Amino acid sequence: MAGVTRVEWGPVVEAVEAAQRGDAASARATLERRWQESAPEEHAVRCVVAHYLADLQDDLDAEIAWDERALESLPHVRDEDVAGLGIASAAGFAPSLHLNLGDGYLRRGDVDLARRHLDAGTRTLGALGEDPYGVMIRRGFERLATRIESPDALPRRR
């Protein structure tokens, strides 16, 4: 297909697998290197790498910043850009990104921003299938909604 840039996902997949095995330091280093090597217009790479880097942060503000970067890149990602990852739809990233941001903002005590991402993400749930991943993300939204509406579950701001 003309105009489609083929992304080499191998290092990203290997880094995610390393993180899943508990080697967060190696995974973070590989993903940070891949981020540095990517050009600003490589939206698919930046979206996916930022999405996984967010999960590897020790600092909540850094985690949120990576999630924000991922969401900023998402509108420019095409389905064919992520096909090499076995992902059928770029739109399928949106629910997870909004869920992560909603959770991060809530943990930081920013309830209004958490609620905005809950609402935005809920509107994107149609992009998910009825597979285990879709079920997991939908349940995540249910838990986030419960946490937002439960004053006892909210973090105390200092």
C-alpha positions in Angstrom: 0.0 0.0 0.0 1.5 3.3 -1.0 2.2 5.8 1.7 2.2 3.3 4.5 5.3 3.3 6.6 6.2 -0.1 8.0 7.2 0.2 11.6 9.7 -2.2 13.1 7.9 -3.2 16.3 10.4 -5.9 17.4 12.3 -3.8 20.0 9.0 -2.4 21.4 7.5 -5.9 21.7 10.6 -7.2 23.3 10.6 -4.3 25.8 7.0 -4.9 26.8 7.8 -8.6 27.2 10.7 -7.7 29.4 8.5 -5.5 31.6 6.0 -8.4 31.9 8.8 -10.6 33.1 9.6 -8.0 35.8 12.6 -6.4 34.1 11.3 -2.9 34.2 14.7 -1.2 34.1 15.6 -2.9 30.8 12.2 -2.3 29.3 12.2 1.4 30.3 15.7 1.9 28.8 14.7 0.2 25.5 11.5 2.2 25.2 13.2 5.5 26.1 15.8 4.8 23.4 13.1 4.0 20.9 11.4 7.2 21.8 14.6 9.2 21.3 15.2 7.5 17.9 11.7 8.2 16.7 10.8 11.4 14.7 7.9 13.6 15.9 5.9 12.5 12.9 6.2 8.8 13.8 2.9 9.0 15.6 2.3 5.2 15.9 5.7 4.6 17.5 5.3 7.5 19.8 1.8 6.6 20.8 2.6 3.0 21.6 6.0 3.7 23.2 4.6 6.4 25.4 1.7 4.2 26.4 4.0 1.5 27.7 6.5 3.9 29.2 3.8 5.4 31.3 3.3 2.1 33.0 7.1 1.9 33.9 7.3 5.2 35.7 8.0 5.5 39.5 6.7 9.1 39.6 2.9 9.8 39.1 3.5 13.1 37.3 5.9 11.4 34.8 3.4 8.6 34.3 0.7 11.1 33.5 3.0 13.0 31.1 3.7 9.8 29.1 0.0 9.0 29.0 -0.7 12.5 27.7 2.0 12.1 25.0 0.4 8.8 23.9 -3.0 10.4 23.7 -1.7 13.4 21.7 -0.3 11.1 19.1 -3.3 8.9 18.8 -5.4 11.0 16.3 -2.6 10.6 13.8 -2.3 6.8 14.1 -3.8 4.7 11.3 -5.0 1.1 11.6 -2.3 0.0 9.2 0.4 1.7 11.4 -0.3 -0.7 14.2 -1.2 -3.8 12.2 2.3 -5.2 12.8 1.4 -5.4 16.5 -1.6 -7.5 15.8 -4.0 -4.7 16.7 -6.9 -4.4 14.4 -7.8 -0.7 15.1 -5.9 2.3 16.2 -9.1 3.6 17.7 -8.9 0.6 20.1 -6.1 2.4 21.9 -8.3 5.4 23.0 -10.2 3.6 25.8 -7.0 2.4 27.4 -5.3 5.8 27.2 -8.3 7.6 28.7 -8.6 5.0 31.4 -5.0 5.4 32.3 -5.2 9.1 32.4 -8.4 9.1 34.4 -6.8 6.8 36.9 -3.6 8.8 37.1 -5.5 12.1 37.5 -7.7 10.6 40.2 -4.6 9.3 42.1 -3.2 12.8 41.9 -6.4 14.2 43.3 -7.5 15.9 40.1 -11.1 14.7 40.1 -12.4 16.9 37.4 -9.7 15.8 34.9 -10.3 12.2 36.0 -14.0 12.6 35.3 -13.3 14.2 31.9 -11.2 11.2 30.8 -13.9 8.8 32.2 -16.5 10.5 30.0 -14.2 10.7 27.0 -13.1 7.1 27.3 -16.6 5.9 27.8 -17.5 7.4 24.4 -14.8 5.3 22.8 -15.7 1.9 24.2 -17.4 1.0 21.0 -14.0 0.5 19.4 -13.3 -2.5 21.7 -14.3 -6.0 20.9 -16.0 -8.5 23.2 -12.7 -10.2 23.8 -10.9 -10.5 27.2 -9.1 -7.2 26.5 -12.3 -5.3 25.8 -13.9 -6.8 28.9 -10.9 -5.8 31.0 -11.0 -2.2 29.8 -14.7 -1.9 30.3 -14.4 -3.2 33.9 -11.6 -0.7 34.4 -14.0 2.1 33.5 -16.6 0.7 35.9 -14.1 0.7 38.7 -12.9 4.2 37.8 -16.4 5.5 37.8 -17.0 4.0 41.3 -13.8 5.5 42.6 -14.7 8.9 41.3 -18.1 8.8 42.8 -16.9 7.5 46.2 -15.5 10.3 48.3 -13.8 7.8 50.6 -11.8 6.4 47.7 -10.4 9.8 46.7 -6.8 10.7 47.7 -6.4 13.5 50.1 -4.6 16.5 48.7 -1.9 17.9 50.8 
